[in-house]
Amino acid sequence: MTNENIGKIGKLLESYNPSRIISSEKLIFSGAMEQDVYNVTAPFLVNGEEYLLGRVETRGDERNTKIIFFRKKDNLWEADIRMPIFNLQDPFIFSFGDEIIVGGVEVVQKNWRKYLGYRNVFYMGKDVFYLSRITNGPWGMKGIRFKDLPNGKIGVFTRLQGDRGGRGKIGFTIINLLDELKPRLMSQTVVIQGIFAEGEWGGVNEIHKLKNGKWGVLAHVARYARGKIRHYYPISFLFNYEKREISKVKILARREDLPEDEAKRTDLYYVVYPGGIVRKDDGTAVLYVGVGDAKAYAVKIDDPFLEYED
């Protein structure tokens, strides 16, 4: 299958099946001082204990956002003050060889009258207690993720904007060494065609290596509805990095199929932002999402990557 016209939101919604959602659970947090916690990662283990990373901020003020480690304790997630805290948004964590990568979005007040500048930053180390900043993306770019390839090279997803990417299109390139991952190179990646229609945007959130050697990718697509209401959808797709082709794109969840809850603003109510996914042995998966830029949910669904491995 070629890339042409297979990822556009209208087309994807036509084939979306709400029965894919088996159940959903609101995540409860403690130790966040009544601030919002959302856009969480999937859980991971630290010294045998289950953690996740969450974006923590006072509602309506994203200038003081932090990424905090939350430890699973009974039926809630408790902020662990022993762990590092990052002055970043929208956390991610993944393994790279025998190292751990932790990153997020750095936000800086570029002009007090107009806008906040943002970029992805990356920390690496043998464990979460000893992380060093290794690189950052160019200003104005989120959605940078990378993974090692069988031949020792590295595949890199980016999120291009402006003349080539509009509000945000997914780019891809292959590099030889991690030292090559610099802002200039990330700005020059090639756009993957066919994912977005005019006015739509999105980016990659997580990469999963599949049994057949290809990549199952967790990402998001977004568009404005009437009245400048943002609609974000978590999606998955199969990626053939050798041909730079995507296939089998599908929407995994909609806001309408989750419980009603608070949102940061009315125009953000329909935002469902994926932070990670955990595959289970029984053919299901748990998708971790931020909802309405205010809350976090764990959504149990059919494993979207199973058909990619056939």
BELCOR-V436678 format. One record per residue. RES is the residue in one small letter. OMEGA is omega in whole degrees, 0 to 359 (* if undefined). D_FIRST is the distance of its C-alpha to the first C-alpha in whole Angstrom. Layout:
res	omega	d_first
RES	OMEGA	D_FIRST
RES	OMEGA	D_FIRST
//
This chain:
res	omega	d_first
m	178	0
t	182	4
n	194	7
e	169	8
n	184	11
i	184	9
g	186	12
k	192	15
i	181	18
g	179	19
k	181	16
l	180	15
l	178	19
e	182	19
s	180	17
y	180	19
n	182	21
p	178	25
s	174	26
r	179	23
i	181	27
i	179	29
s	176	32
s	182	33
e	175	36
k	179	37
l	181	38
i	184	42
f	173	43
s	179	47
g	181	48
a	175	46
m	176	49
e	174	48
q	177	45
d	173	42
v	183	39
y	182	35
n	184	32
v	171	33
t	167	31
a	179	30
p	178	33
f	184	34
l	171	37
v	181	40
n	176	43
g	179	42
e	184	42
e	180	39
y	162	38
l	176	36
l	179	36
g	173	37
r	186	37
v	179	41
e	171	42
t	185	45
r	177	43
g	180	43
d	183	44
e	180	41
r	183	43
n	180	44
t	176	41
k	169	41
i	184	39
i	173	41
f	176	41
f	181	41
r	179	42
k	178	42
k	184	45
d	184	46
n	178	44
l	179	43
w	187	42
e	177	45
a	181	45
d	185	46
i	178	49
r	187	49
m	178	45
p	173	44
i	183	43
f	177	41
n	186	42
l	174	38
q	168	36
d	186	32
p	169	33
f	178	30
i	178	31
f	179	29
s	178	30
f	189	30
g	177	31
d	179	34
e	175	35
i	175	34
i	173	33
v	181	34
g	179	33
g	182	33
v	175	34
e	182	37
v	182	38
v	177	41
q	182	43
k	180	43
n	189	45
w	181	47
r	195	47
k	193	43
y	174	41
l	173	40
g	181	38
y	176	35
r	174	33
n	172	32
v	187	34
f	174	34
y	183	36
m	176	36
g	179	39
k	174	39
d	188	40
v	180	40
f	183	44
y	181	43
l	178	41
s	179	41
r	184	39
i	180	37
t	174	35
n	176	34
g	177	31
p	175	32
w	180	34
g	180	32
m	170	29
k	171	28
g	177	25
i	176	25
r	180	24
f	182	24
k	177	23
d	181	25
l	181	22
p	181	24
n	179	25
g	177	27
k	186	25
i	175	24
g	186	21
v	170	22
f	176	20
t	178	22
r	185	23
l	178	24
q	177	26
g	185	28
d	182	27
r	188	24
g	182	23
g	178	25
r	177	26
g	176	23
k	184	20
i	175	18
g	180	19
f	173	18
t	175	20
i	180	22
i	182	26
n	185	28
l	179	31
l	179	31
d	179	34
e	184	31
l	183	30
k	182	32
p	182	32
r	180	32
l	182	29
m	178	27
s	185	27
q	180	26
t	184	22
v	180	19
v	173	17
i	186	14
q	169	13
g	183	11
i	187	13
f	169	16
a	178	18
e	179	21
g	177	24
e	179	22
w	179	22
g	181	21
g	181	21
v	179	20
n	185	23
e	179	22
i	178	20
h	174	20
k	183	20
l	183	19
k	181	20
n	177	17
g	178	18
k	181	15
w	166	15
g	188	16
v	171	17
l	183	19
a	176	19
h	173	21
v	185	20
a	175	23
r	173	25
y	168	28
a	181	29
r	181	33
g	180	35
k	176	33
i	181	33
r	173	30
h	177	27
y	180	25
y	170	22
p	179	21
i	169	18
s	172	16
f	175	12
l	182	11
f	173	11
n	186	11
y	179	14
e	180	14
k	184	11
r	183	12
e	174	8
i	175	8
s	175	6
k	178	9
v	177	11
k	173	14
i	184	18
l	181	20
a	173	24
r	177	26
r	183	29
e	184	30
d	177	30
l	182	32
p	174	36
e	182	37
d	179	39
e	172	40
a	179	38
k	176	39
r	181	39
t	181	38
d	180	36
l	184	34
y	185	34
y	177	31
v	171	29
v	188	28
y	183	27
p	177	25
g	180	27
g	181	26
i	178	25
v	179	27
r	181	25
k	181	28
d	184	28
d	179	29
g	176	25
t	176	26
a	176	25
v	181	28
l	180	26
y	188	29
v	165	29
g	183	31
v	177	32
g	184	34
d	181	35
a	186	38
k	180	37
a	181	35
y	168	33
a	186	32
v	179	29
k	184	29
i	168	25
d	180	23
d	184	21
p	185	18
f	183	17
l	181	18
e	179	15
y	182	13
e	180	16
d	*	15
//
